[in-house]
């Protein structure tokens, strides 16, 4: 009899949870706008108790609560959440007097930040795999006699030292000027027992005035990468998509910390199907810690004190990520 009561109670709890999920998911509906699935932003705001405002003259959309402030713009993929620049998978759309956001962006960009995913009872974040980009026959970006592969390794070793002082364990994909295949890097991270994967790079542009920090996480399934517009030619789900929400939260925490610590230009959190992100079975990101093509950024990149600050920014971001998961 006692067993039957327990089973009945369990069934009732499950039904209540399912009912709650149905009510929550039904609080806003999707519609097709310009050939894509979208959600009315005002409906979404209402379902999450967010204040909504829309300036039809400027195209600016604002969602805010006591804890969060999100700024969007019609026909733009560029957004801001709590002052951090973020690139959406699809642009904000307007039809008549209504404005819309992609459900992909709600699920993989907005909610991982304003409603952070929870860590499971057995989940840990104490071992980090650091991936110094390039190496050996692959020099990466070259500016004069300066090679990206040299500075990514220098920064990775500095970051290793910082993490270990903070009590983390560290795995490196390379410890010297050695070529490591991209797939091997991810495979090492997956098999090492690491809980996070951070790939370190320095950027380049044909325009010397371009500078600042960019952070990439895995492109969601059925979405276009930031550098491919809304092109959905690569639709299949990859192993890296299993952590879409945590990928975004990790990128947000580290990017926010870096921009604040370095007082650098915020070029935003972006999406890409980079080889090292596709097959990562743990939360992963790739961070571009400045532009070698920028004389201003390059002077900082070669400065050991500046690299120490980058390491501090990344380490503080990981600590914030752990804190957000524990909420």
C-alpha positions as CSV (number, residue, x, y, z in Angstrom):
1,X,0.0,0.0,0.0
2,X,2.9,2.3,0.9
3,X,4.5,1.6,-2.4
4,X,1.3,2.4,-4.3
5,X,1.0,5.7,-2.5
6,X,4.5,6.6,-3.5
7,X,3.9,5.7,-7.1
8,X,0.7,7.7,-7.1
9,X,2.4,10.7,-5.6
10,X,5.2,10.4,-8.2
11,X,2.7,10.4,-11.0
12,X,0.9,13.4,-9.7
13,X,4.1,15.4,-9.4
14,X,5.1,14.4,-12.9
15,X,1.7,15.5,-14.2
16,X,2.0,18.9,-12.5
17,X,5.5,19.4,-13.9
18,X,4.3,18.5,-17.4
19,X,1.3,20.8,-17.1
20,X,3.5,23.7,-15.9
21,X,5.8,23.1,-18.9
22,X,2.9,23.1,-21.3
23,X,1.4,26.3,-19.8
24,X,4.8,28.0,-19.9
25,X,5.5,27.0,-23.5
26,X,2.0,28.0,-24.6
27,X,2.3,31.5,-23.1
28,X,3.6,32.7,-26.4
29,X,3.2,31.2,-29.9
30,X,5.3,31.2,-33.1
31,X,4.4,32.7,-36.4
32,X,6.1,32.8,-39.8
33,X,7.5,36.2,-40.8
34,X,9.5,36.7,-44.0
35,X,9.9,32.9,-44.3
36,X,11.3,32.3,-40.8
37,X,9.7,31.2,-37.6
38,X,9.4,34.0,-35.1
39,X,7.9,34.9,-31.7
40,X,6.1,38.2,-30.9
41,X,8.5,40.0,-28.5
42,X,5.7,41.6,-26.6
43,X,4.1,38.2,-25.9
44,X,7.4,36.8,-24.9
45,X,8.1,39.7,-22.5
46,X,4.6,39.2,-20.9
47,X,5.3,35.5,-20.4
48,X,8.5,36.3,-18.5
49,X,7.3,39.4,-16.6
50,X,9.6,41.7,-18.6
51,X,8.8,45.3,-19.3
52,X,8.5,45.9,-23.1
53,X,8.9,49.0,-25.1
54,X,9.2,49.6,-28.9
55,X,10.2,52.9,-30.6
56,X,8.7,52.5,-34.1
57,X,10.6,55.6,-35.3
58,X,14.1,54.3,-34.4
59,X,13.3,50.6,-34.5
60,X,14.7,50.2,-31.0
61,X,13.2,47.4,-28.8
62,X,13.8,47.3,-25.0
63,X,13.1,44.4,-22.6
64,X,14.0,44.9,-19.0
65,X,13.4,43.6,-15.5
66,X,15.0,44.4,-12.1
67,X,18.0,42.2,-13.1
68,X,18.3,42.4,-16.9
69,X,18.2,44.9,-19.7
70,X,18.1,43.8,-23.3
71,X,18.3,46.1,-26.3
72,X,17.4,45.0,-29.9
73,X,16.9,46.8,-33.2
74,X,14.6,46.0,-36.1
75,X,16.4,44.5,-39.1
76,X,19.6,44.0,-37.0
77,X,21.2,40.9,-35.6
78,X,23.3,43.0,-33.2
79,X,21.9,43.1,-29.7
80,X,22.9,44.0,-26.2
81,X,22.2,42.1,-22.9
82,X,23.3,43.9,-19.7
83,X,25.6,46.1,-21.7
84,X,27.4,43.2,-23.5
85,X,27.2,43.0,-27.3
86,X,25.7,39.8,-28.7
87,X,25.0,38.7,-32.3
88,X,21.7,37.0,-32.9
89,X,21.1,34.1,-35.3
90,X,18.3,36.0,-37.1
91,X,17.6,39.7,-37.3
92,X,14.8,41.2,-35.3
93,X,11.7,41.5,-37.6
94,X,8.9,44.0,-37.8
95,X,5.5,43.3,-39.4
96,X,3.0,46.1,-39.2
97,X,3.3,47.4,-35.7
98,X,4.6,44.2,-34.2
99,X,8.2,43.1,-33.6
100,X,9.5,39.6,-33.5
101,X,12.5,37.5,-32.3
102,X,13.6,34.1,-33.5
103,X,12.8,31.2,-31.0
104,X,16.3,30.0,-31.7
105,X,17.6,33.2,-30.2
106,X,15.3,33.0,-27.2
107,X,16.5,29.5,-26.5
108,X,20.2,29.7,-27.2
109,X,21.1,33.4,-26.7
110,X,18.6,35.3,-24.5
111,X,17.5,32.7,-21.9
112,X,21.0,31.2,-21.2
113,X,22.0,34.7,-19.9
114,X,18.8,35.9,-18.2
115,X,17.7,32.5,-16.9
116,X,21.1,30.6,-16.6
117,X,21.0,26.8,-16.9
118,X,21.5,24.9,-13.6
119,X,24.4,22.6,-12.8
120,X,23.4,19.0,-12.2
121,X,24.0,17.5,-8.7
122,X,27.2,15.7,-10.1
123,X,28.4,18.5,-12.4
124,X,31.8,20.0,-11.6
125,X,33.8,22.9,-13.1
126,X,37.3,22.3,-11.8
127,X,39.4,21.1,-14.8
128,X,39.8,23.4,-17.8
129,X,41.3,22.5,-21.2
130,X,43.2,25.5,-22.7
131,X,43.9,25.4,-26.4
132,X,46.7,27.7,-27.7
133,X,45.6,28.3,-31.3
134,X,47.9,27.2,-34.2
135,X,51.5,25.9,-33.7
136,X,54.3,24.3,-35.7
137,X,53.7,24.5,-39.4
138,X,50.6,26.6,-38.8
139,X,51.7,30.1,-37.7
140,X,48.3,31.7,-37.6
141,X,48.2,35.4,-38.3
142,X,51.5,37.0,-39.1
143,X,52.4,40.7,-38.6
144,X,56.0,41.4,-39.6
145,X,58.2,39.0,-37.6
146,X,55.4,38.3,-35.1
147,X,53.4,35.0,-35.3
148,X,50.1,34.4,-33.7
149,X,51.1,30.8,-32.6
150,X,53.8,32.3,-30.3
151,X,51.5,34.7,-28.5
152,X,48.7,32.2,-28.1
153,X,51.1,29.8,-26.4
154,X,52.5,32.6,-24.2
155,X,49.0,33.5,-23.1
156,X,47.9,29.9,-22.6
157,X,50.8,29.3,-20.2
158,X,50.0,32.6,-18.4
159,X,46.4,31.5,-18.2
160,X,47.4,28.0,-16.9
161,X,49.4,29.7,-14.1
162,X,46.4,31.9,-13.2
163,X,43.9,29.1,-13.2
164,X,46.2,26.9,-11.0
165,X,46.5,29.7,-8.5
166,X,42.7,29.9,-8.4
167,X,42.6,26.2,-7.6
168,X,41.7,24.8,-11.0
169,X,43.3,21.9,-12.8
170,X,44.5,22.6,-16.3
171,X,45.1,20.6,-19.5
172,X,46.9,22.1,-22.5
173,X,46.4,20.9,-26.1
174,X,50.0,21.9,-26.7
175,X,52.9,23.1,-24.5
176,X,55.4,24.0,-27.2
177,X,55.6,25.1,-30.9
178,X,54.0,22.0,-32.2
179,X,51.3,21.4,-34.9
180,X,48.2,19.8,-33.4
181,X,45.4,18.8,-35.8
182,X,42.1,20.6,-35.0
183,X,40.1,17.4,-34.5
184,X,42.9,16.1,-32.1
185,X,42.5,19.3,-30.0
186,X,38.8,18.6,-29.4
187,X,39.4,14.9,-28.9
188,X,42.0,15.7,-26.2
189,X,39.6,18.0,-24.4
190,X,36.8,15.4,-24.6
191,X,39.0,12.6,-23.2
192,X,40.9,14.5,-20.6
193,X,38.2,14.8,-18.0
194,X,38.1,18.6,-18.6
195,X,34.8,20.4,-17.8
196,X,35.4,23.5,-20.0
197,X,37.3,24.1,-23.3
198,X,38.8,27.5,-24.1
199,X,40.6,28.1,-27.4
200,X,42.9,31.1,-27.4
201,X,43.5,33.2,-30.6
202,X,44.4,36.6,-31.8
203,X,42.5,38.2,-34.7
204,X,43.4,40.1,-37.9
205,X,41.7,42.5,-40.3
206,X,42.5,44.3,-43.5
207,X,41.5,47.5,-41.7
208,X,44.2,48.5,-39.2
209,X,41.7,50.6,-37.2
210,X,39.7,47.4,-36.3
211,X,40.4,46.3,-32.7
212,X,38.9,44.7,-29.7
213,X,37.6,41.4,-28.3
214,X,35.5,38.8,-30.0
215,X,34.2,35.6,-28.4
216,X,32.7,32.7,-30.4
217,X,30.6,29.8,-29.3
218,X,29.0,27.0,-31.4
219,X,26.3,28.0,-33.9
220,X,22.9,26.5,-32.9
221,X,21.3,23.8,-35.1
222,X,19.4,25.2,-38.1
223,X,21.0,28.7,-37.7
224,X,23.5,30.6,-39.7
225,X,26.9,31.5,-38.3
226,X,27.7,35.1,-37.6
227,X,30.0,35.3,-40.6
228,X,27.6,33.5,-42.9
229,X,24.6,35.8,-42.5
230,X,21.4,33.8,-42.3
231,X,22.8,31.0,-44.5
232,X,21.5,27.7,-43.2
233,X,23.4,25.4,-45.5
234,X,24.9,23.5,-42.6
235,X,21.8,22.4,-40.6
236,X,22.8,19.2,-38.9
237,X,23.1,19.0,-35.2
238,X,26.7,18.5,-34.0
239,X,28.0,17.2,-30.6
240,X,28.9,20.8,-29.7
241,X,25.2,21.7,-29.8
242,X,24.4,19.5,-26.7
243,X,25.7,22.4,-24.6
244,X,24.2,25.3,-26.5
245,X,22.9,27.1,-23.4
246,X,26.1,26.6,-21.4
247,X,28.2,27.5,-24.4
248,X,26.4,30.9,-24.5
249,X,26.6,31.4,-20.7
250,X,30.3,30.7,-20.7
251,X,30.9,33.0,-23.6
252,X,28.9,35.7,-22.0
253,X,30.7,35.5,-18.6
254,X,34.2,35.4,-20.2
255,X,33.5,38.1,-22.8
256,X,31.9,40.4,-20.3
257,X,34.8,40.0,-17.9
258,X,37.4,40.5,-20.6
259,X,35.9,43.7,-22.0
260,X,35.6,45.1,-18.5
261,X,39.1,44.0,-17.4
262,X,40.9,45.2,-20.5
263,X,38.6,48.3,-21.3
264,X,38.7,47.0,-24.9
265,X,36.3,47.5,-27.7
266,X,33.4,45.1,-27.4
267,X,33.0,43.4,-30.8
268,X,30.5,41.0,-29.4
269,X,29.7,37.3,-28.7
270,X,29.4,35.6,-32.1
271,X,28.5,32.1,-33.5
272,X,30.7,29.9,-35.6
273,X,31.0,26.2,-36.5
274,X,34.7,26.2,-36.0
275,X,36.2,22.7,-36.0
276,X,37.3,22.9,-32.4
277,X,33.8,23.8,-31.3
278,X,31.8,21.4,-33.5
279,X,32.8,18.2,-31.7
280,X,33.3,19.6,-28.2
281,X,31.2,17.5,-25.7
282,X,31.8,20.0,-22.9
283,X,30.9,23.7,-22.8
284,X,33.4,25.4,-25.2
285,X,34.3,28.8,-26.7
286,X,37.0,30.4,-28.9
287,X,38.2,33.9,-27.8
288,X,40.0,36.3,-30.1
289,X,41.9,38.4,-27.6
290,X,42.8,41.4,-29.8
291,X,43.8,42.2,-33.4
292,X,47.4,41.7,-34.4
293,X,46.7,43.9,-37.4
294,X,45.9,46.8,-35.1
295,X,49.0,48.7,-34.1
296,X,47.3,49.6,-30.8
297,X,46.2,46.0,-30.0
298,X,49.6,44.6,-31.1
299,X,51.5,46.7,-28.7
300,X,49.4,45.3,-25.9
301,X,49.6,41.7,-27.2
302,X,53.4,41.7,-27.0
303,X,53.3,43.1,-23.4
304,X,53.5,40.4,-20.7
305,X,51.7,42.6,-18.3
306,X,48.8,42.9,-20.7
307,X,48.7,39.1,-21.2
308,X,48.5,38.7,-17.4
309,X,45.4,41.0,-17.5
310,X,43.8,38.9,-20.3
311,X,44.4,35.8,-18.1
312,X,42.8,37.5,-15.2
313,X,39.8,38.5,-17.2
314,X,39.3,34.9,-18.5
315,X,39.8,33.4,-15.1
316,X,37.3,35.8,-13.5
317,X,34.8,35.0,-16.3
318,X,35.1,31.2,-15.5
319,X,34.5,31.9,-11.8
320,X,31.4,34.0,-12.7
321,X,30.2,31.1,-14.9
322,X,30.5,28.7,-12.0
323,X,28.6,31.2,-9.8
324,X,25.8,31.5,-12.4
325,X,25.4,27.7,-12.7
326,X,25.0,27.4,-8.9
327,X,22.2,30.0,-8.6
